[in-house]
Amino acid sequence: MGPTGEPQSLVRGARFTGSGVCLLLAVLTALWINRDLRLVDDPARLWWAWAGSGPDRFLTATTLYDLVLLCVYVVVAIGAFRSPVAASSLAVTGLVTLAVRAPALWADGFAEVYPNGLRMRAMLSTFVALGLAAALLIVVVAGRRPLRSYGRGTAPTRPGRGAGITAFLLLGAAGAGAAAWEVHWYLQNPGPLSLYADRFTGGGAALQLLGMPAGWASLVVVAVTLTGACGALAGAVHSRPLGLVGAALVGVSGAAGVSVAVRANLFAGLGALDLVEQLMVAWWVFSLVAGVVLVLVLGRGGVGVGGGRRLAANVYDGYGGVSGPGPGPGSGPGHGPGPGPGSGVSPPPPSARPPGW
């Protein structure tokens, strides 16, 4: 929405530019994932490294969040041409990229097994990704224009009432759960606040080369899911792309956890686990189910944002709707007077709209 409440959309040039930037980000991320695939020679080993249970964890450079970002870049790049929420999708993509890549600027816990040359390439890659993310935000700000027609594929859409309530409940529960787990980790490690701050700075813990500190990752998930939940309840245009990104973050994390639980036979021995471990397994299952449901609910087409500004009293879509004196179909020699005030008959619309209508 613009400052006057009128719906806005991206111009064609901004859509093409945004799509191109997303493709560049996708290529950059795919190159790193391909590097890890060549390193482990088996996609299964890379998955277990991402899930945190494989011996290759600190040999691979990427994380599950790189997989999520790659999927987001490809989907947004393809959909930016005709998507009614292209502006919101590009903005969300840029913001999430900034949030995921920014910790590399201050995190100091990278494992020493990474060669210095590889670490330098990762830092350069991070600067490029941050620059492209900032470019996406600039494209969105500069390319928005008031919507002049409400044709299909151009008018912004928002989630329907049922989809919005479902997204609010699931995203809200996911965000609240992630925040609760972060509180749990804080209580499990009592001590000075500076020690807990290491979960956000990466100090004192080994990180994958393109990874995020655990506390910062939780903060990103909480921010995305709770913001998406509030937006979905309010019927905001941005809530669909933001909610889908939140669904991807939550669902992929749940899938990794469930796969670890299956590999370790945690479901078979669930009764032998303590309460915290049982809650963790249940959280993984909920995250996976919630992510799938949210994708199905928010991935459907939304409802159009209503109308736009009212031009004048009883005037809509550029056609006069107020009766007034003047010539009509029955005026002229041999005919009665044309429609006048109070006659209830409007003059016919002009054959061509004047410029600016």
C-alpha positions as CSV (number, residue, x, y, z in Angstrom):
1,M,0.0,0.0,0.0
2,G,1.1,3.5,-0.7
3,P,1.0,6.4,1.7
4,T,-2.6,7.3,0.5
5,G,-3.8,3.8,1.0
6,E,-3.9,3.1,-2.7
7,P,-2.6,-0.4,-3.7
8,Q,0.8,-0.4,-5.4
9,S,2.6,-2.8,-7.7
10,L,6.1,-3.1,-9.2
11,V,6.8,-1.8,-12.6
12,R,8.0,-4.3,-15.2
13,G,11.6,-3.1,-15.1
14,A,11.7,-3.6,-11.3
15,R,10.3,-7.1,-11.7
16,F,13.0,-8.1,-14.2
17,T,15.7,-6.5,-12.1
18,G,14.6,-8.2,-8.9
19,S,14.3,-11.6,-10.7
20,G,17.8,-11.2,-12.0
21,V,19.2,-10.3,-8.6
22,C,17.5,-13.4,-7.1
23,L,19.0,-15.6,-9.8
24,L,22.5,-14.2,-9.0
25,L,21.9,-15.1,-5.3
26,A,20.7,-18.5,-6.3
27,V,23.8,-19.1,-8.4
28,L,26.0,-18.0,-5.5
29,T,24.3,-20.3,-3.0
30,A,24.2,-23.2,-5.5
31,L,28.0,-22.9,-6.0
32,W,28.6,-23.4,-2.3
33,I,26.2,-26.3,-2.1
34,N,27.8,-27.9,-5.1
35,R,31.2,-27.5,-3.5
36,D,30.0,-29.5,-0.5
37,L,28.3,-32.1,-2.7
38,R,31.6,-32.7,-4.5
39,L,33.4,-32.9,-1.1
40,V,31.2,-35.6,0.4
41,D,30.4,-37.4,-2.9
42,D,27.0,-38.4,-1.5
43,P,23.9,-36.2,-1.0
44,A,22.9,-38.3,2.1
45,R,26.2,-37.4,3.8
46,L,25.6,-33.7,3.1
47,W,22.1,-34.0,4.6
48,W,23.4,-35.6,7.8
49,A,26.0,-32.9,8.0
50,W,23.3,-30.3,7.7
51,A,21.2,-32.1,10.3
52,G,24.2,-32.0,12.7
53,S,24.7,-35.7,13.1
54,G,27.3,-36.6,10.5
55,P,31.1,-36.6,10.7
56,D,31.3,-34.1,7.8
57,R,29.7,-31.3,9.7
58,F,32.8,-29.1,9.9
59,L,34.1,-30.1,6.5
60,T,31.1,-28.8,4.7
61,A,30.6,-25.0,4.5
62,T,26.8,-24.8,4.0
63,T,23.9,-25.3,6.4
64,L,20.2,-26.1,6.1
65,Y,19.6,-22.3,5.8
66,D,21.5,-22.3,2.6
67,L,19.1,-24.9,1.2
68,V,16.1,-22.8,2.3
69,L,17.6,-19.7,0.7
70,L,18.3,-21.5,-2.5
71,C,14.7,-22.6,-2.8
72,V,13.4,-19.1,-1.9
73,Y,15.7,-17.4,-4.5
74,V,14.5,-19.8,-7.3
75,V,10.8,-19.5,-6.5
76,V,10.9,-15.7,-6.2
77,A,13.0,-15.3,-9.3
78,I,10.4,-17.3,-11.3
79,G,7.4,-15.7,-9.7
80,A,8.5,-12.1,-9.8
81,F,7.4,-11.5,-13.4
82,R,3.7,-12.0,-12.7
83,S,3.2,-12.5,-9.0
84,P,0.7,-10.1,-7.3
85,V,3.0,-10.1,-4.3
86,A,6.2,-9.6,-6.1
87,A,7.2,-6.4,-4.2
88,S,6.6,-8.2,-0.8
89,S,8.4,-11.3,-2.0
90,L,11.5,-9.4,-3.1
91,A,11.6,-7.3,0.1
92,V,11.2,-10.4,2.3
93,T,14.0,-12.2,0.3
94,G,16.3,-9.2,0.8
95,L,15.6,-8.9,4.5
96,V,16.0,-12.7,5.2
97,T,19.3,-12.7,3.2
98,L,20.6,-9.9,5.3
99,A,19.6,-11.6,8.5
100,V,21.1,-15.0,7.5
101,R,24.4,-13.6,6.1
102,A,25.1,-10.8,8.5
103,P,26.5,-12.9,11.3
104,A,29.6,-13.7,9.2
105,L,30.6,-10.1,9.7
106,W,31.1,-10.6,13.5
107,A,31.0,-14.3,14.3
108,D,34.4,-15.5,15.4
109,G,33.8,-19.1,16.1
110,F,34.6,-20.6,12.7
111,A,36.2,-24.0,13.0
112,E,40.0,-24.0,12.4
113,V,39.7,-26.9,10.0
114,Y,38.7,-24.5,7.2
115,P,41.7,-23.3,5.2
116,N,42.3,-19.6,5.2
117,G,41.7,-19.3,1.4
118,L,38.3,-20.9,1.8
119,R,37.4,-18.6,4.7
120,M,38.4,-15.6,2.5
121,R,36.2,-16.8,-0.3
122,A,33.4,-17.2,2.1
123,M,33.8,-13.7,3.4
124,L,33.8,-12.3,-0.1
125,S,30.8,-14.3,-0.9
126,T,29.1,-12.9,2.1
127,F,29.8,-9.3,1.1
128,V,28.4,-10.0,-2.4
129,A,25.2,-11.6,-0.9
130,L,24.7,-8.6,1.4
131,G,25.2,-6.2,-1.5
132,L,22.7,-8.1,-3.7
133,A,20.2,-8.2,-0.8
134,A,20.5,-4.4,-0.3
135,A,19.9,-4.1,-4.1
136,L,16.7,-6.0,-3.8
137,L,15.4,-3.6,-1.2
138,I,16.4,-0.6,-3.4
139,V,14.6,-2.2,-6.4
140,V,11.4,-2.6,-4.3
141,V,11.5,1.0,-3.0
142,A,12.3,2.5,-6.4
143,G,10.0,0.4,-8.5
144,R,6.7,0.7,-6.7
145,R,3.9,2.6,-8.5
146,P,0.2,3.2,-7.8
147,L,-1.9,0.4,-9.3
148,R,-3.8,1.8,-12.3
149,S,-5.6,-1.4,-13.2
150,Y,-6.8,-4.3,-11.2
151,G,-6.1,-7.0,-13.8
152,R,-5.3,-10.5,-12.7
153,G,-1.7,-11.0,-11.7
154,T,-1.1,-7.3,-10.9
155,A,-3.4,-6.4,-8.0
156,P,-1.8,-7.3,-4.7
157,T,-3.4,-10.2,-2.8
158,R,-3.5,-11.2,0.9
159,P,-4.5,-14.5,2.6
160,G,-8.2,-15.3,2.9
161,R,-9.8,-15.3,6.4
162,G,-9.4,-19.1,6.9
163,A,-5.9,-19.1,5.6
164,G,-5.0,-16.1,7.7
165,I,-6.3,-17.7,10.9
166,T,-4.5,-21.0,10.2
167,A,-1.3,-19.2,9.4
168,F,-1.6,-17.1,12.6
169,L,-2.1,-20.2,14.8
170,L,0.7,-22.3,13.2
171,L,3.3,-19.5,12.8
172,G,2.5,-18.1,16.2
173,A,2.9,-21.5,17.8
174,A,6.2,-22.1,15.9
175,G,7.6,-18.7,17.0
176,A,6.5,-19.1,20.6
177,G,8.0,-22.6,20.7
178,A,11.3,-21.4,19.3
179,A,11.4,-18.6,21.8
180,A,10.6,-21.1,24.6
181,W,13.5,-23.3,23.6
182,E,15.8,-20.4,23.6
183,V,14.7,-19.5,27.2
184,H,15.3,-23.2,28.1
185,W,18.9,-23.1,26.7
186,Y,19.5,-19.9,28.7
187,L,18.3,-21.5,31.9
188,Q,20.4,-24.6,31.3
189,N,23.6,-22.5,31.2
190,P,23.4,-20.0,34.1
191,G,26.1,-17.5,34.5
192,P,27.1,-14.0,33.3
193,L,25.1,-12.6,30.4
194,S,28.3,-12.4,28.4
195,L,28.4,-16.2,28.2
196,Y,24.9,-16.3,26.9
197,A,25.7,-13.6,24.4
198,D,28.1,-16.1,22.8
199,R,25.1,-17.8,21.3
200,F,24.6,-14.7,19.2
201,T,28.2,-13.7,18.5
202,G,29.5,-17.2,17.8
203,G,32.3,-16.9,20.4
204,G,33.4,-20.1,22.1
205,A,31.6,-22.4,19.7
206,A,32.6,-24.0,16.4
207,L,30.5,-22.9,13.5
208,Q,30.1,-24.1,9.9
209,L,31.7,-21.7,7.5
210,L,28.4,-20.1,6.3
211,G,26.5,-20.9,9.4
212,M,24.8,-18.7,12.0
213,P,25.3,-18.8,15.8
214,A,22.6,-20.8,17.4
215,G,21.0,-17.9,19.3
216,W,21.0,-15.7,16.2
217,A,19.3,-18.5,14.2
218,S,16.6,-18.8,16.8
219,L,16.1,-15.0,16.7
220,V,15.7,-15.1,13.0
221,V,13.1,-17.9,13.2
222,V,11.2,-16.1,16.0
223,A,11.2,-12.8,14.2
224,V,10.0,-14.3,10.8
225,T,7.3,-16.5,12.2
226,L,5.8,-14.1,14.7
227,T,5.9,-11.2,12.2
228,G,4.3,-13.4,9.6
229,A,1.7,-14.6,12.2
230,C,0.6,-11.0,13.1
231,G,0.5,-10.1,9.4
232,A,-1.6,-13.1,8.5
233,L,-4.1,-12.3,11.2
234,A,-4.3,-8.7,10.0
235,G,-4.6,-9.8,6.3
236,A,-1.4,-8.0,5.3
237,V,-0.1,-8.4,1.8
238,H,3.4,-9.2,3.0
239,S,2.2,-12.1,5.3
240,R,2.0,-14.7,2.5
241,P,5.6,-14.5,1.3
242,L,6.9,-13.9,4.8
243,G,4.8,-16.8,6.1
244,L,6.1,-19.1,3.4
245,V,9.7,-18.3,4.3
246,G,8.8,-19.0,7.9
247,A,7.2,-22.2,6.9
248,A,10.4,-23.2,5.0
249,L,12.6,-22.4,8.0
250,V,10.4,-24.3,10.4
251,G,9.6,-27.2,8.1
252,V,13.2,-27.9,7.1
253,S,14.4,-27.7,10.7
254,G,11.7,-30.2,11.6
255,A,12.6,-32.5,8.8
256,A,16.2,-32.6,9.9
257,G,15.2,-33.3,13.5
258,V,12.8,-36.1,12.5
259,S,15.4,-37.7,10.3
260,V,17.8,-37.7,13.2
261,A,15.2,-39.2,15.5
262,V,14.5,-41.9,13.0
263,R,18.2,-42.7,12.6
264,A,18.7,-42.9,16.3
265,N,15.5,-44.9,16.9
266,L,14.2,-42.2,19.3
267,F,10.6,-42.9,18.3
268,A,10.9,-46.6,19.3
269,G,12.4,-45.7,22.6
270,L,10.4,-42.6,23.3
271,G,9.2,-43.8,26.7
272,A,12.8,-44.2,27.9
273,L,13.7,-40.6,27.1
274,D,13.5,-37.9,29.7
275,L,10.8,-35.1,29.5
276,V,13.0,-32.6,27.7
277,E,14.1,-35.1,25.1
278,Q,10.5,-36.2,24.5
279,L,9.5,-32.5,24.1
280,M,12.3,-32.1,21.6
281,V,11.1,-35.0,19.5
282,A,7.5,-33.7,19.7
283,W,8.8,-30.3,18.6
284,W,10.5,-31.7,15.6
285,V,7.4,-33.5,14.5
286,F,5.3,-30.4,15.0
287,S,7.7,-28.2,13.1
288,L,7.7,-30.6,10.1
289,V,3.9,-30.9,10.0
290,A,3.4,-27.1,10.6
291,G,5.8,-26.3,7.8
292,V,4.0,-28.6,5.3
293,V,0.5,-27.3,6.2
294,L,1.7,-23.7,6.0
295,V,3.1,-24.2,2.5
296,L,-0.2,-25.7,1.4
297,V,-2.3,-23.0,3.0
298,L,-0.2,-19.9,2.0
299,G,0.9,-21.3,-1.3
300,R,-2.6,-21.0,-2.7
301,G,-3.7,-17.8,-4.4
302,G,-4.8,-15.1,-2.0
303,V,-7.8,-12.8,-2.2
304,G,-7.5,-9.4,-3.9
305,V,-7.0,-6.2,-2.0
306,G,-10.2,-4.2,-2.3
307,G,-10.8,-1.3,-4.5
308,G,-8.3,1.5,-4.2
309,R,-9.1,5.2,-3.5
310,R,-12.5,6.5,-4.2
311,L,-12.1,9.1,-6.9
312,A,-15.2,11.2,-6.1
313,A,-18.7,10.8,-4.8
314,N,-20.4,8.0,-6.8
315,V,-17.5,7.9,-9.3
316,Y,-15.7,4.6,-9.7
317,D,-13.1,3.2,-12.1
318,G,-13.1,6.4,-14.2
319,Y,-16.8,6.4,-15.1
320,G,-19.2,9.1,-14.1
321,G,-22.0,7.9,-11.8
322,V,-23.7,11.2,-10.8
323,S,-26.7,12.2,-12.8
324,G,-26.7,15.7,-14.2
325,P,-28.2,17.9,-16.8
326,G,-27.0,17.6,-20.4
327,P,-27.9,16.0,-23.6
328,G,-29.0,12.4,-23.5
329,P,-30.1,9.8,-26.0
330,G,-33.6,11.3,-25.9
331,S,-32.7,15.0,-26.2
332,G,-32.7,17.2,-29.2
333,P,-35.4,18.3,-31.6
334,G,-38.5,16.2,-31.4
335,H,-37.6,14.6,-28.1
336,G,-38.2,15.5,-24.5
337,P,-35.5,16.9,-22.3
338,G,-32.5,14.8,-21.4
339,P,-31.9,13.3,-18.0
340,G,-31.6,15.8,-15.3
341,P,-31.0,16.0,-11.7
342,G,-32.9,13.3,-9.8
343,S,-33.9,11.4,-13.0
344,G,-31.8,8.4,-11.9
345,V,-30.3,8.0,-15.4
346,S,-26.5,8.5,-15.8
347,P,-25.0,9.7,-19.1
348,P,-23.2,7.0,-21.1
349,P,-19.5,6.6,-20.4
350,P,-17.2,8.2,-22.9
351,S,-15.9,6.0,-25.7
352,A,-12.3,6.7,-24.6
353,R,-11.1,7.7,-21.2
354,P,-9.5,11.1,-20.9
355,P,-5.7,11.1,-20.2
356,G,-4.9,10.3,-16.6
357,W,-8.2,8.4,-15.9
